[in-house]
Amino acid sequence: MANETIMLEKHNTNSKKDIDREAVEAKENGFFAPEKRGINNGVLGGLIMITIAITWFVIGYAMGIIFLYPPILLLIGIYACLKGAVTGNLCGRRNSSEKL
């Protein structure tokens, strides 16, 4: 009987850890994870997003298709550039305490 209780406690502890880890992974690897990484990469990430958005839109337009997401990605890229310029994050500084 005592062994069953210990096993149940271990199982509950492991499942809580698993749930916490899954929650963190879901937060980091959500639907907008690439955009979040681009914003965190500062001005460089913003410029890359702008380049992808313009290229994607122009190629689609040349093929006779107007995609809706490239203008949104363009706005996110502009936001990332502005945020990176204001905070001094030019190429993806990890911590605010790091110096270039």
C-alpha positions in Angstrom: 0.0 0.0 0.0 2.8 2.4 0.8 4.5 1.6 -2.5 1.4 2.6 -4.4 1.2 5.9 -2.5 4.8 6.7 -3.3 4.4 5.8 -7.0 1.3 8.0 -7.2 3.2 10.9 -5.6 6.0 10.4 -8.1 3.6 10.2 -11.0 1.8 13.4 -9.9 5.1 15.2 -9.5 6.4 14.1 -12.9 3.1 15.0 -14.6 3.2 18.5 -13.0 6.8 19.0 -14.3 5.7 17.7 -17.7 2.7 20.1 -17.7 4.9 23.0 -16.7 7.5 22.2 -19.4 4.7 21.8 -22.0 3.3 25.1 -21.1 6.7 26.8 -21.5 7.2 25.1 -24.8 3.8 26.1 -26.0 4.5 29.7 -25.0 7.9 29.7 -26.8 6.8 27.6 -29.8 3.3 29.1 -30.3 1.8 30.1 -33.6 3.6 33.4 -33.8 6.9 32.2 -32.6 8.8 33.2 -35.7 7.5 36.7 -35.4 8.4 36.9 -31.7 11.9 35.8 -32.6 12.2 38.4 -35.3 11.1 41.1 -32.8 13.6 39.9 -30.3 16.4 40.0 -32.9 15.9 43.8 -33.0 16.7 45.9 -36.1 18.3 43.0 -38.0 15.3 40.8 -37.4 12.9 43.6 -38.5 14.9 44.1 -41.7 14.8 40.4 -42.4 11.0 40.4 -41.9 10.5 43.4 -44.1 12.6 41.8 -46.9 10.7 38.6 -46.7 7.3 40.4 -46.7 8.2 42.5 -49.8 9.7 39.6 -51.7 6.7 37.4 -50.8 4.2 40.1 -51.9 6.0 41.0 -55.1 6.4 37.4 -56.2 2.7 36.7 -55.4 1.6 39.8 -57.2 3.6 38.9 -60.3 1.9 35.5 -60.3 -1.5 37.2 -60.0 -2.1 36.4 -56.4 -2.4 38.9 -53.6 -1.4 37.3 -50.3 -2.8 39.0 -47.2 -0.1 38.1 -44.7 2.9 40.0 -46.2 1.5 43.5 -45.3 1.0 42.3 -41.8 4.5 40.9 -41.7 5.8 44.2 -43.1 4.1 46.1 -40.2 5.6 43.6 -37.7 9.0 44.2 -39.2 8.7 47.9 -39.0 7.7 47.6 -35.4 10.7 45.3 -34.7 13.0 47.9 -36.4 11.6 50.7 -34.4 11.7 48.8 -31.1 15.2 47.7 -31.8 16.4 51.2 -32.6 14.8 52.7 -29.5 16.1 50.0 -27.2 19.5 49.8 -28.9 19.0 46.2 -29.9 20.7 46.1 -33.3 21.3 42.4 -33.8 19.5 40.3 -31.2 21.0 41.2 -27.8 19.9 38.5 -25.3 20.0 40.5 -22.1 19.7 44.2 -21.5 22.9 44.1 -19.4 25.0 43.0 -22.4 27.2 45.7 -24.0 28.3 45.7 -27.7 
